Amino acid sequence: MPSKRNDIERHFVPMLDSPGDPASKKEFAEEANLFTENLVGESDRGAALVALAYLDELLARLLKANMLECNVTKKLLEYPGPLATASGRADLAYVSGYLGKETYSDLCVVRKIRNKFAHGHHVLRFTDTAVEGLCSSLQAPKSSTYDMDSRGRFMFTASMLSLRLESFRRESIAPEIPPDPPLIPLPKTLTDSQVSAFGCAIESGQAVGARRPTSARRPPVKRRKLNSKN
């Protein structure tokens, strides 16, 4: 029977074959392996909390890779910003097209499992009915040939999510600030007829450069390819 460790290592191959700096990929592979090994030594509650904490960090890296490098990005991702939680980060990454459907689904389930362990007033185990039910809905273990219990399904999913999030990050293209559409200079004072004419210009888009002839429109915004070392 194949080992769970071999199953996990088999999933490293697609990520390591993707474009990027070999040293950077090796560094992440070591980081992900250490994460998986640490999960094995944790209690059930510890595994749930540590798993989401690491995946939350990877979500932040993914979003940063697709955002401008500026203080606004930092403000959004840090508490009390709207993207300071794993839930908010996963939701935005999914609706923005940075995550696959299965990845997003598993992230949501992992978060629910973590919350059950974190907010329960009594000791929980992966063998408890409520947790087992959530673990059975995880999608990643379906790709494995290894027969896993609930804890194994959870840890396998957490490991696969770490690989997928890093793979998505490496495919990211960081944006650049586009130029603002030009405005028509106006006199300091306007007559009633000029105000009326300006209103018509706004409606037609002429006042802000929208709907200009194709030859006069600005070129599409260029996006630079993310440096995998970042």
N, C-alpha and C positions, 0 to 999 in steps of 0.2 A: 504493500500500500504506500503511495507517495506521502511524504511528510508535509506538514503544513509549512515548514520553512522553505521547502523546495517550491511549493506553490507560490509563496510570496516572492521568492527570488525570480521565478519565471515571469512574473509581472513587471519586474524591473526592466526587462529587455526592451520593450517598445519605448520606454522613456529614455533609456540610455542611448538608443539609436536615433533619437530626435536631434535636430540641429542644436548646437550650443557648444560652449567651451567644455572640453573633456574634464579638465580639473574641477570646474564648477559642478558638473554632473556627478563626478566621483564624490565630491564633498557632500552633495545632497544624499547620495546613496548611503554614505556612512551615517549621516544624520538620521535618515529614515530607518536604517537598520537598528540604530541605538534606541530610537523611539519604540520600535517593535519589541526589542529585548526588555526595555524598561516596563512595558505594559505587562509582560509575562510575570514580572516580580511584584506587581501591584496587587492589592486586595481588589475585590470586585468594585467597591466604591472608588478606590484610587484609580483603577483602570478607566472608569467612566469619566472621571474628572480630568485626568491627564490627557486622555484621547481628545476630548473636545478642546482643551486648552491649546494643544498643538495644531489641530485642524483650524482653529480660530486664527492662529498666527499665520498659517499658510493662506487662508482666505484674505487676510490683510495684505500679504505679499502679492497675491493675485490682483487685488484691486489697485494697489499702488502701481503695479506694472502697466495698468490701463488708464492711469490718471496722470495729470500734470504734476510735475515735481514742484509743489508750492505749498504755502502755509494753509491754503484752503483744504487741500487733501489731508494734511495732518490734522486739521480741526475736525474734519468729517470722521476720521478713523479713530481719534482719541476721545476718551470719555470727557464730557457728556455728549459727544457728537452722535448723529443719527446712525453712524456706521461703527459704533464702538462695541457692538454685540455680534456674536456669531450668527444670530438670526438675521439681523439687518444686512450683514455682509453677504451671507448666502443668498438672501432674497435679491439683492442688487446684482450680484454676480450672475444669477440665473436669468433675470429679466433682461440683462444687458447682453446675454449670449456668450458669457465667458465660461459657463458650466454646461455639461450635458444633463439631460433629464434624470438619468439614473444616479449621477453624482449628487445632484441637488436633493433627490429623494432620500438617499442614504444619509446625507448631512442632516436633514430634518429629523430622521429617526434617531441618529446618534445623539442629537441635541435633546430629544425627548427622553432618551434613556439616561443621559447625564443629569437632566433635571429631576428625574425620579430619585436618583441616588443623592443628589445634592440637597433636595428640599424635603425629603422624607424624614419623619421624626423617629422612625425605627430602622433597624438594620435590614438592608435589602441584599439579596443575592441574585445572580443571573438566573438562578433556578426558580425564582419567584414567578408566579403566573403572569403578572403584568409585564415584567421585564422580558420573559420568554416570548410573549406575544409580539412585542416590539422587535426583538431580535429575529424572529421568524420572518418579519417583513423586509429585512435587509436584502438588497439585490446583489451586492458584490459576491457573496458566498456561492451564488449559483454558477459562477465561473470556475469554481474549485471542484476538484475530484475528491477532496478530503472530507470525511464525515465529521462534522463539528457539532459540539453542543452550543448552547446560547452564548457562553462566554467566548468560545472559539469563533463564532460567527461575528461577534462584536469586534474582537481584536483583529480578525482578518479584514473586516470592512474598514476599520480605522487605518490599517496599513495600506489598503488599496486606495483609500481616499487621499492619503498623503501623497501617493505616487501620481494620482490623477490631478490633484491640485497643482503640483509642481509642473506636470506636463502642460496643463492649461496655461500656467504662468509663462512658460518658455515660448508658447505660441503667441504671446501678447504683443501688441504693437502700441507703443506709447504715443499719446496724442501730442499735437502742437497747437498753440493758440492761433486761430485763424484771424486774418485782418477784418476789422469792422467794415460793413458797407459804408460807402461815402455818403455824407449829408450835403444837401444843397445850401450854400450860404444864404442867409436871410438878412434883410435890412433891419436896423435897430427898431424902427417903428413900421407897422403895417396898417394900410387902409383896409376898410371893410372888403373891398373887392380883392385885395391881395390875400386877406385871410381866407376868403372863399376859394380863391384859386389854389392856395396852399393846401386847403382841405381836400380839394379834388386831386392834388398831386399825391397826398398821402394815400388816398383810396386806390389810386392807380399804381402806387409803389414807386413813383418817380422821385419822391422826396428822400427816399432812403436807398435808392439804387436797386430795389427789388424789381423783378420783371424787366430788367434791362434787356436790350437785344443780346442774343447769344454771344455775339462777338465781343460785347462789352462786359460780360460777366467775368467775375474773378475765377481763376482756375480752382478745381477741387482741392480741398484741404489735404495736404500731404501729411502722412503719419510715418514716423520713423520706427524702424524695427527695433524691438527691445534688445539691449545688450544682455545676454544671458548671464553675464557676470554680476549684474546688478541684483 
